[in-house]
Amino acid sequence: MKNPLAIIPAFVFFVWVAQAQVSVPPVDPAVDKAITHLREGLVDSFNRGDIDKLLTFLDTNAVVTWQNGEVCEGTAAVKAYYDRMMKGDHPVVSKVNSNPKVLGRLYQGDWAVSWGELNDTFVLADGRELPLNSKFTATISRRGDQWLVTAFHVSVNAFDNPITALAVKKVSIIVGIAGLVAGLLAGMILMRLLPGPKGRSAA
């Protein structure tokens, strides 16, 4: 090794990280219980379609980013989005089921961050089912004596999901129909341009 002293800064850094991880204070059981209760309440109200109950678990100024990229700022916007997608004369979605799995959670004072998989399935208004298995990240903050969601981001694999599969299938059908029509038109044009048997014998 040309310069053995070069590894010292890196070694010191890893020792510092290890010490920092060891010195992380244990999670208050009461806090962990409160956040677990929050998660269970969110899942239950979401699966039952009880939007009013669901909103009680959100901070008034919560920011939610949905699978379609739309962003809602505040509980009023979240309710409006839900009503537009699930209710009204032309709903997009008729039913949603979710069974979230928390893969990790970090605590720091009066806030926490959880992330994981939603294991969600959407049933569209036309009856089609879309198992998205969305990924989520939730920021939770203490507001007085309760914990509330202040930010929630959910996304799907942009390159491999049921929606892109439907789009590809639709495009394939359209291309196939267009090719069939083009072939028929080309055949009709050739039939008109080429002389029939009588025309060739007369010549």
For each residue, the residues with C-beta under 8 A, 3 or more apart:
1: 4 7
2:
3: 6
4: 1 7
5: 8
6: 3 9 10
7: 1 4 10 11
8: 5 11 12
9: 6 12 13
10: 6 7 13 14
11: 7 8 14 15
12: 8 9 15 16
13: 9 10 16 17
14: 10 11 17 18
15: 11 12 18 19
16: 12 13 19 20
17: 13 14 20 21
18: 14 15 21 22
19: 15 16 22 23
20: 16 17 23 24
21: 17 18 24
22: 18 19
23: 19 20
24: 20 21
25:
26:
27: 31 32 107
28: 31 32
29: 32 33
30: 33 34
31: 27 28 34 35 107 112 147
32: 27 28 29 35 36
33: 29 30 36 37
34: 30 31 37 38 146 147
35: 31 32 38 39 105 112 114 140 147
36: 32 33 39 40
37: 33 34 40 41
38: 34 35 41 42 57 140 147 148 149
39: 35 36 42 43 100 102 114
40: 36 37 43 44
41: 37 38 44 45 53 56 57
42: 38 39 45 46 54 57 149
43: 39 40 46 47 98 99 100
44: 40 41 47 48
45: 41 42 48 50 51 53 54 57
46: 42 43 49 54 96 98
47: 43 44 96 97 98
48: 44 45 53
49: 46 86 95 96
50: 45 53 54
51: 45 54 55 78 79 82 83
52: 55 56 79
53: 41 45 48 50 56 57
54: 42 45 46 50 51 57 58
55: 51 52 58 75 78 79
56: 41 52 53
57: 38 41 42 45 53 54 148 149
58: 54 55 62 64 75 78 148 149
59: 62 75 141 143 148 149 150
60: 74 75
61: 73 74 150
62: 58 59 74 75 78 148 149 150 151 152
63: 71 72 73 150 151 152
64: 58 71 72 77 78 81 151 152 153
65: 69 70 71 72 152 153 154 155
66: 69 70 71 72 81 154
67: 132 134 154 155 156
68:
69: 65 66
70: 65 66 81
71: 63 64 65 66
72: 63 64 65 66 77 78 80 81
73: 61 63 77
74: 60 61 62 77 78
75: 55 58 59 60 62 78 79
76: 79 80
77: 64 72 73 74 80 81
78: 51 55 58 62 64 72 74 75 81 82
79: 51 52 55 75 76 82 83
80: 72 76 77 83 84
81: 64 66 70 72 77 78 84 85
82: 51 78 79 85 86 87
83: 51 79 80 86 87 88
84: 80 81 87 88 92
85: 81 82 91 92 93
86: 49 82 83 91 92 93 94 96
87: 82 83 84 91
88: 83 84 91
89:
90: 125
91: 85 86 87 88 94 125
92: 84 85 86 124 125
93: 85 86 96 122 123 124 125
94: 86 91 123 124 125 127
95: 49 122 123
96: 46 47 49 86 93 120 121 122 123
97: 47 120 121
98: 43 46 47 118 119 120 121
99: 43 118 119 120
100: 39 43 116 117 118 119 136
101: 116 117 119
102: 39 105 114 115 116
103: 115 116 117
104: 114 115 116
105: 35 102 112 113 114 115
106: 112 113
107: 27 31 111 112
108: 111 112
109:
110: 141 142
111: 107 108 139 140 141 142 150
112: 31 35 105 106 107 108 139 140 141 147
113: 105 106 137 138 139 140
114: 35 39 102 104 105 137 138 140
115: 102 103 104 105 135 136 137 138
116: 100 101 102 103 104 135 136
117: 100 101 103 133 134 135 136
118: 98 99 100 132 133 134 135 136 154
119: 98 99 100 101 133
120: 96 97 98 99 131 132 133 134
121: 96 97 98 129 130 131 132
122: 93 95 96 129 130 132
123: 93 94 95 96 127 128 129 130
124: 92 93 94 127 128 129 130
125: 90 91 92 93 94
126:
127: 94 123 124
128: 123 124 166
129: 121 122 123 124
130: 121 122 123 124 161 162 163
131: 120 121 162
132: 67 118 120 121 122 156 161 162 163
133: 117 118 119 120 156
134: 67 117 118 120 154 155 156
135: 115 116 117 118 154 155 156
136: 100 115 116 117 118 152 153 154 155
137: 113 114 115 152 153
138: 113 114 115 149 151 152 153
139: 111 112 113 149 150 151 152
140: 35 38 111 112 113 114 147 148 149 150
141: 59 110 111 112 147 148 150
142: 110 111 146 147
143: 59 146 147 148
144:
145:
146: 34 142 143
147: 31 34 35 38 112 140 141 142 143
148: 38 57 58 59 62 140 141 143
149: 38 42 57 58 59 62 138 139 140 152
150: 59 61 62 63 111 139 140 141
151: 62 63 64 138 139
152: 62 63 64 65 136 137 138 139 149
153: 64 65 136 137 138
154: 65 66 67 118 134 135 136
155: 65 67 134 135 136 158
156: 67 132 133 134 135 161 163
157: 160 161
158: 155 161 164
159: 164
160: 157 164
161: 130 132 156 157 158 164 165
162: 130 131 132 165 166
163: 130 132 156 166 167
164: 158 159 160 161 167 168
165: 161 162 168 169
166: 128 162 163 169 170
167: 163 164 170 171
168: 164 165 171 172
169: 165 166 172 173
170: 166 167 173 174
171: 167 168 174 175
172: 168 169 175 176
173: 169 170 176 177
174: 170 171 177 178
175: 171 172 178 179
176: 172 173 179 180
177: 173 174 180 181
178: 174 175 181 182
179: 175 176 182 183
180: 176 177 183 184
181: 177 178 184 185
182: 178 179 185 186
183: 179 180 186 187
184: 180 181 187 188
185: 181 182 188 189
186: 182 183 189 190
187: 183 184 190 191
188: 184 185 191 192
189: 185 186 192 193
190: 186 187 193 194
191: 187 188 194
192: 188 189
193: 189 190
194: 190 191
195: 198 199 200 203
196: 199 200
197: 200 201
198: 195 201 202
199: 195 196 202 203
200: 195 196 197 203
201: 197 198
202: 198 199
203: 195 199 200
